[in-house]
Amino acid sequence: MANSKAPSVLDVHKDLKKGKLLPVYYIFGEDSFNIDITIKLINDAINPLIKSEFDKETFYGENKILSEVLEIVTAFPFGSGKKLIVFKEFEKVRDKKLLKDYSNSPADFSVFVLIHNGAVSSLSSEPFSTLLNNNHIFESKELKGKNLLSWLVAYAESSGRILSEDNAQILIDMVGENRNLIESQLEKILIYQKEKKEITAESIQQVSSLLKQFTIFDLQNAIGERDKAKALQVAFNLLDNGVEPVFIIVMLTKYFTGLAKIPELKSKNIPDQAAARIVGTHPFYYKDYVKARDKYSDSQLFGVFEALLKADISIKTTSADSKTIISILILEIISTA
């Protein structure tokens, strides 16, 4: 087989913009956010072509078998136009191989969308091999790092706003890499900014303050100031609002790694703008890093990294409560002597 990798679900978005509508979309992967967007885009594209509400149906793999759904897909529409059939939770279906024949000869009046949560067994096995050869299968990967950053900048641009990569990174650092949370926070920022075009670091921070929402930066600042009560309050607020403890540990590790670099940067008279990039923060927050570094000696930082490693191991290997692990971590960091 020439191709061993499924094309990205983002290719579906590009094709739909060009007016290209396929008869079959088998979409699999971990990124539920993008899967939901893709279903909506397909629905929006085919909606004008559907003449009867009876020609739109959604089924779920837990209580339907493929042969029954295929009978509905291949039945003529009630109206004179197209029909849209969405089959969710398809990973639960056993008789998947029936898709091979349908992919080779799909009904020209139906758009059949199949959603498979998670990975497929093998793209070289059937029906995936045939779906791949017919360009009917697409992967929805979780966006990470640079790809997530690019998506966020483009998403803001689609809303008529300007968001730099630096400021996009602030937002990602603030809420984590969950795109539902990122989108929710961005929508709040857009409402707050009203007609302002550029989304700045200040506006991102101000929205969180106005909504009385704590961010990972509030936790870093509280720990940087060695304010035990404030740090615990912020940490519990973050956990109660769905922030993963692993994310807190990763961001605190990144924070203290940045603090460790500051003495060398100061000795070399590196400008704040450049120094901020080197330590992994935005220039808007760099002054807080410098203040915090004065409160943690080199030997104390060694103790901090030991505490972070212990917390990381606890999260991954024990069933201890998240609040307990994070509480112990914060107390050990602030109490380093």
C-alpha positions in Angstrom: 0.0 0.0 0.0 1.5 3.3 -1.0 0.1 5.2 2.0 0.5 3.9 5.5 -0.7 7.0 7.2 -4.2 8.5 7.2 -4.6 12.1 6.1 -5.4 14.7 8.7 -9.0 15.6 9.5 -7.9 19.2 8.8 -7.8 18.2 5.1 -11.6 17.7 5.3 -11.9 21.3 6.5 -9.9 22.5 3.5 -11.9 20.4 1.0 -15.2 21.6 2.5 -14.1 25.2 2.0 -13.6 24.4 -1.7 -17.1 22.8 -1.9 -15.8 19.2 -2.0 -18.1 16.8 -0.2 -17.2 13.1 0.1 -19.7 10.3 0.3 -17.9 8.7 3.3 -15.9 10.2 6.1 -14.3 7.7 8.6 -12.8 9.9 11.3 -10.7 8.4 14.1 -8.4 9.8 16.7 -8.0 11.3 20.2 -8.9 14.9 19.4 -12.7 15.0 20.2 -12.6 18.8 19.8 -11.7 18.7 16.2 -14.0 15.7 15.5 -16.9 17.8 16.8 -15.9 20.7 14.6 -15.6 18.5 11.6 -19.1 17.0 12.1 -20.4 20.6 12.3 -18.6 21.6 9.1 -19.9 18.6 7.2 -23.4 19.3 8.5 -23.2 23.0 7.5 -22.0 22.0 4.0 -24.7 19.4 3.3 -27.6 21.2 5.0 -28.6 23.2 2.0 -28.8 20.0 0.0 -31.1 18.2 2.4 -34.8 18.6 1.6 -36.4 16.7 4.5 -35.5 16.5 8.2 -36.1 12.7 7.9 -32.9 12.6 5.8 -30.7 13.4 8.8 -30.0 10.7 11.4 -27.5 9.9 14.1 -26.7 6.4 15.5 -24.4 5.1 18.2 -22.3 2.0 18.1 -23.5 0.7 21.4 -27.0 -0.1 20.2 -26.7 -0.4 16.4 -25.0 -2.8 14.0 -23.5 -1.6 10.8 -25.7 -3.7 8.5 -28.8 -2.0 9.8 -27.3 1.4 9.4 -26.1 0.7 5.9 -29.7 -0.2 4.9 -30.7 3.3 6.0 -27.7 4.9 4.3 -28.5 3.2 1.0 -32.3 3.8 1.1 -33.4 6.7 -1.1 -33.9 10.1 0.6 -37.4 11.1 1.7 -36.8 14.4 -0.1 -35.3 15.0 -3.5 -31.8 16.0 -2.2 -29.1 14.4 -0.1 -29.1 12.6 3.2 -26.7 12.8 6.1 -26.1 9.8 8.4 -23.7 10.1 11.3 -22.6 6.9 13.1 -20.8 7.7 16.4 -18.9 5.4 18.7 -18.1 3.2 15.8 -15.1 1.7 17.7 -17.8 -0.4 19.5 -19.1 -2.0 16.3 -17.9 -5.5 15.5 -19.0 -5.9 11.8 -16.7 -3.1 10.5 -15.5 -5.1 7.4 -18.9 -4.5 5.8 -17.5 -1.0 5.2 -15.0 -2.3 2.6 -17.7 -2.9 0.0 -19.6 0.2 0.8 -16.5 2.4 0.5 -15.9 1.0 -3.0 -19.4 1.8 -4.1 -21.1 4.4 -1.9 -24.6 5.8 -2.5 -24.3 9.1 -4.4 -27.2 10.6 -2.5 -25.8 10.0 1.0 -23.0 11.4 3.1 -22.0 8.8 5.7 -19.9 10.0 8.6 -18.4 7.4 11.0 -16.7 8.5 14.2 -14.2 6.2 15.8 -12.9 7.4 19.2 -9.2 6.5 19.6 -6.8 4.7 17.3 -7.7 2.1 14.7 -6.2 -1.4 14.9 -4.1 -1.2 11.7 -4.5 0.8 8.5 -3.3 -2.2 6.5 -6.3 -4.3 7.7 -9.8 -4.1 6.3 -11.9 -2.0 6.1 -9.2 0.6 6.8 -7.0 -0.3 3.9 -9.9 0.2 1.4 -11.1 3.4 3.2 -7.5 4.7 2.9 -7.2 3.9 -0.8 -10.5 5.6 -1.5 -9.5 8.7 0.6 -12.4 8.1 3.0 -10.5 7.9 6.3 -9.0 10.8 8.3 -7.2 11.1 11.6 -7.9 13.6 14.3 -4.7 14.0 16.3 -4.4 15.9 19.5 -2.6 19.2 18.7 0.5 19.8 20.7 3.3 22.3 20.9 3.8 24.4 17.7 0.8 22.9 16.0 -1.5 23.9 18.9 0.1 27.4 18.9 -0.6 27.8 15.1 -4.1 26.6 15.5 -4.8 29.1 18.3 -3.3 32.0 16.3 -5.4 31.0 13.3 -8.6 30.5 15.4 -8.2 34.1 16.7 -7.6 35.3 13.2 -10.9 33.6 12.1 -12.6 35.7 14.7 -11.1 38.9 13.2 -8.5 39.3 16.0 -4.7 39.5 16.1 -3.0 37.1 18.5 0.8 36.8 18.5 2.5 33.5 19.1 4.0 34.8 22.4 0.5 35.8 23.7 -1.0 32.6 22.4 1.6 30.7 24.4 0.5 32.7 27.5 -3.1 31.5 27.0 -2.0 27.9 26.5 0.3 28.1 29.6 -2.6 29.5 31.5 -5.3 26.9 30.8 -3.3 23.9 29.5 -3.6 22.1 26.1 -7.3 21.2 26.3 -8.8 23.0 23.3 -12.2 23.2 24.8 -10.8 25.2 27.7 -8.7 27.3 25.4 -11.6 28.1 23.2 -13.8 28.9 26.2 -11.2 31.3 27.6 -10.6 32.9 24.3 -14.3 33.6 23.8 -14.4 35.3 27.2 -11.4 37.5 26.1 -13.2 38.4 22.8 -16.3 39.5 24.7 -14.2 41.5 27.1 -12.2 43.2 24.4 -15.3 44.1 22.4 -14.0 45.8 19.2 -10.3 45.8 20.0 -8.4 43.9 17.4 -5.2 42.8 19.2 -5.3 40.4 22.0 -2.5 41.4 24.4 -0.9 39.7 27.4 -2.5 42.4 29.6 -6.0 41.6 28.3 -5.5 37.9 28.8 -4.5 38.5 32.4 -7.3 41.1 33.0 -10.0 38.7 31.9 -8.9 36.1 34.4 -8.8 38.7 37.2 -12.3 40.1 36.3 -13.8 36.6 36.2 -12.0 35.9 39.5 -10.4 32.9 38.0 -7.0 31.8 39.2 -4.3 30.8 36.6 -1.1 28.8 36.7 0.7 32.2 36.8 -1.1 33.1 40.0 0.2 29.8 41.5 3.7 30.5 40.3 3.6 34.0 41.8 2.3 32.8 45.1 5.0 30.1 45.3 7.6 32.6 44.1 6.6 34.9 47.0 6.6 31.9 49.4 3.0 32.6 50.3 1.8 29.2 51.5 -1.8 30.1 52.2 -2.3 31.9 48.8 -0.5 29.1 46.9 -2.8 26.4 48.4 -5.9 28.5 47.7 -4.9 29.0 44.1 -3.9 25.3 43.6 -7.2 24.1 45.0 -9.1 26.5 42.8 -7.2 25.2 39.7 -7.9 21.6 40.6 -11.6 22.3 41.3 -11.9 23.9 37.9 -10.6 20.9 36.0 -6.8 21.6 35.8 -4.9 18.3 35.8 -2.3 17.9 38.6 0.2 16.7 36.0 -0.2 20.0 34.2 0.5 21.9 37.5 3.7 19.8 38.1 4.9 20.3 34.5 4.4 24.1 34.7 6.1 24.4 38.1 9.0 22.4 36.8 9.2 24.7 33.8 8.9 27.7 36.1 11.8 26.7 38.4 13.9 25.6 35.5 13.5 29.2 34.3 14.4 30.6 37.7 17.6 28.6 37.8 18.8 30.3 34.6 18.3 33.9 35.9 21.7 34.5 37.7 23.7 33.6 34.6 21.5 35.8 32.4 21.9 38.7 34.8 25.7 38.2 34.9 25.8 38.5 31.1 23.5 41.5 31.1 21.0 39.9 28.8 18.1 42.3 28.0 14.8 41.4 29.7 13.1 40.7 26.4 15.6 38.1 25.4 16.0 36.8 28.9 12.3 36.1 29.1 12.4 33.9 26.0 15.4 32.0 27.4 13.7 31.2 30.7 10.5 30.3 28.9 8.1 33.1 29.8 6.6 36.2 28.4 8.4 39.6 29.0 5.2 40.6 30.8 6.0 38.1 33.6 9.8 38.2 33.6 10.0 40.8 36.5 8.1 38.3 38.7 10.6 35.6 37.8 13.5 37.9 38.9 11.9 38.7 42.2 11.2 35.0 42.9 14.8 34.0 42.1 16.0 36.2 44.9 13.9 34.1 47.4 15.3 30.7 46.3 19.0 29.8 46.6 20.7 27.2 44.4 20.6 24.7 47.2 16.9 25.4 47.8 16.2 24.9 44.0 17.8 21.5 44.3 15.3 20.7 47.0 12.5 22.1 44.9 13.3 19.8 42.0 13.4 16.8 44.3 9.9 17.7 45.5 8.7 18.0 42.0 10.1 14.6 41.0 8.5 13.0 44.0 5.1 14.5 43.2 5.4 13.4 39.6 6.1 9.8 40.6 3.2 9.9 43.2 0.7 11.1 40.5 1.8 8.3 38.1 2.2 5.4 40.5 -0.2 5.9 43.5 -3.9 6.4 44.0 -3.4 9.3 46.4 -5.8 12.2 46.1 -4.6 15.0 43.7 -5.2 17.7 46.3 -3.1 15.8 48.8 -0.2 15.4 46.4 -0.2 19.0 45.3 -0.6 20.3 48.8 2.5 18.3 49.9 4.4 19.5 46.9 3.6 23.2 47.6 4.5 22.8 51.3 7.8 21.1 50.5 8.7 23.7 47.9 7.9 26.7 50.1 9.6 25.1 53.1 12.9 24.3 51.4 15.7 25.6 53.5 
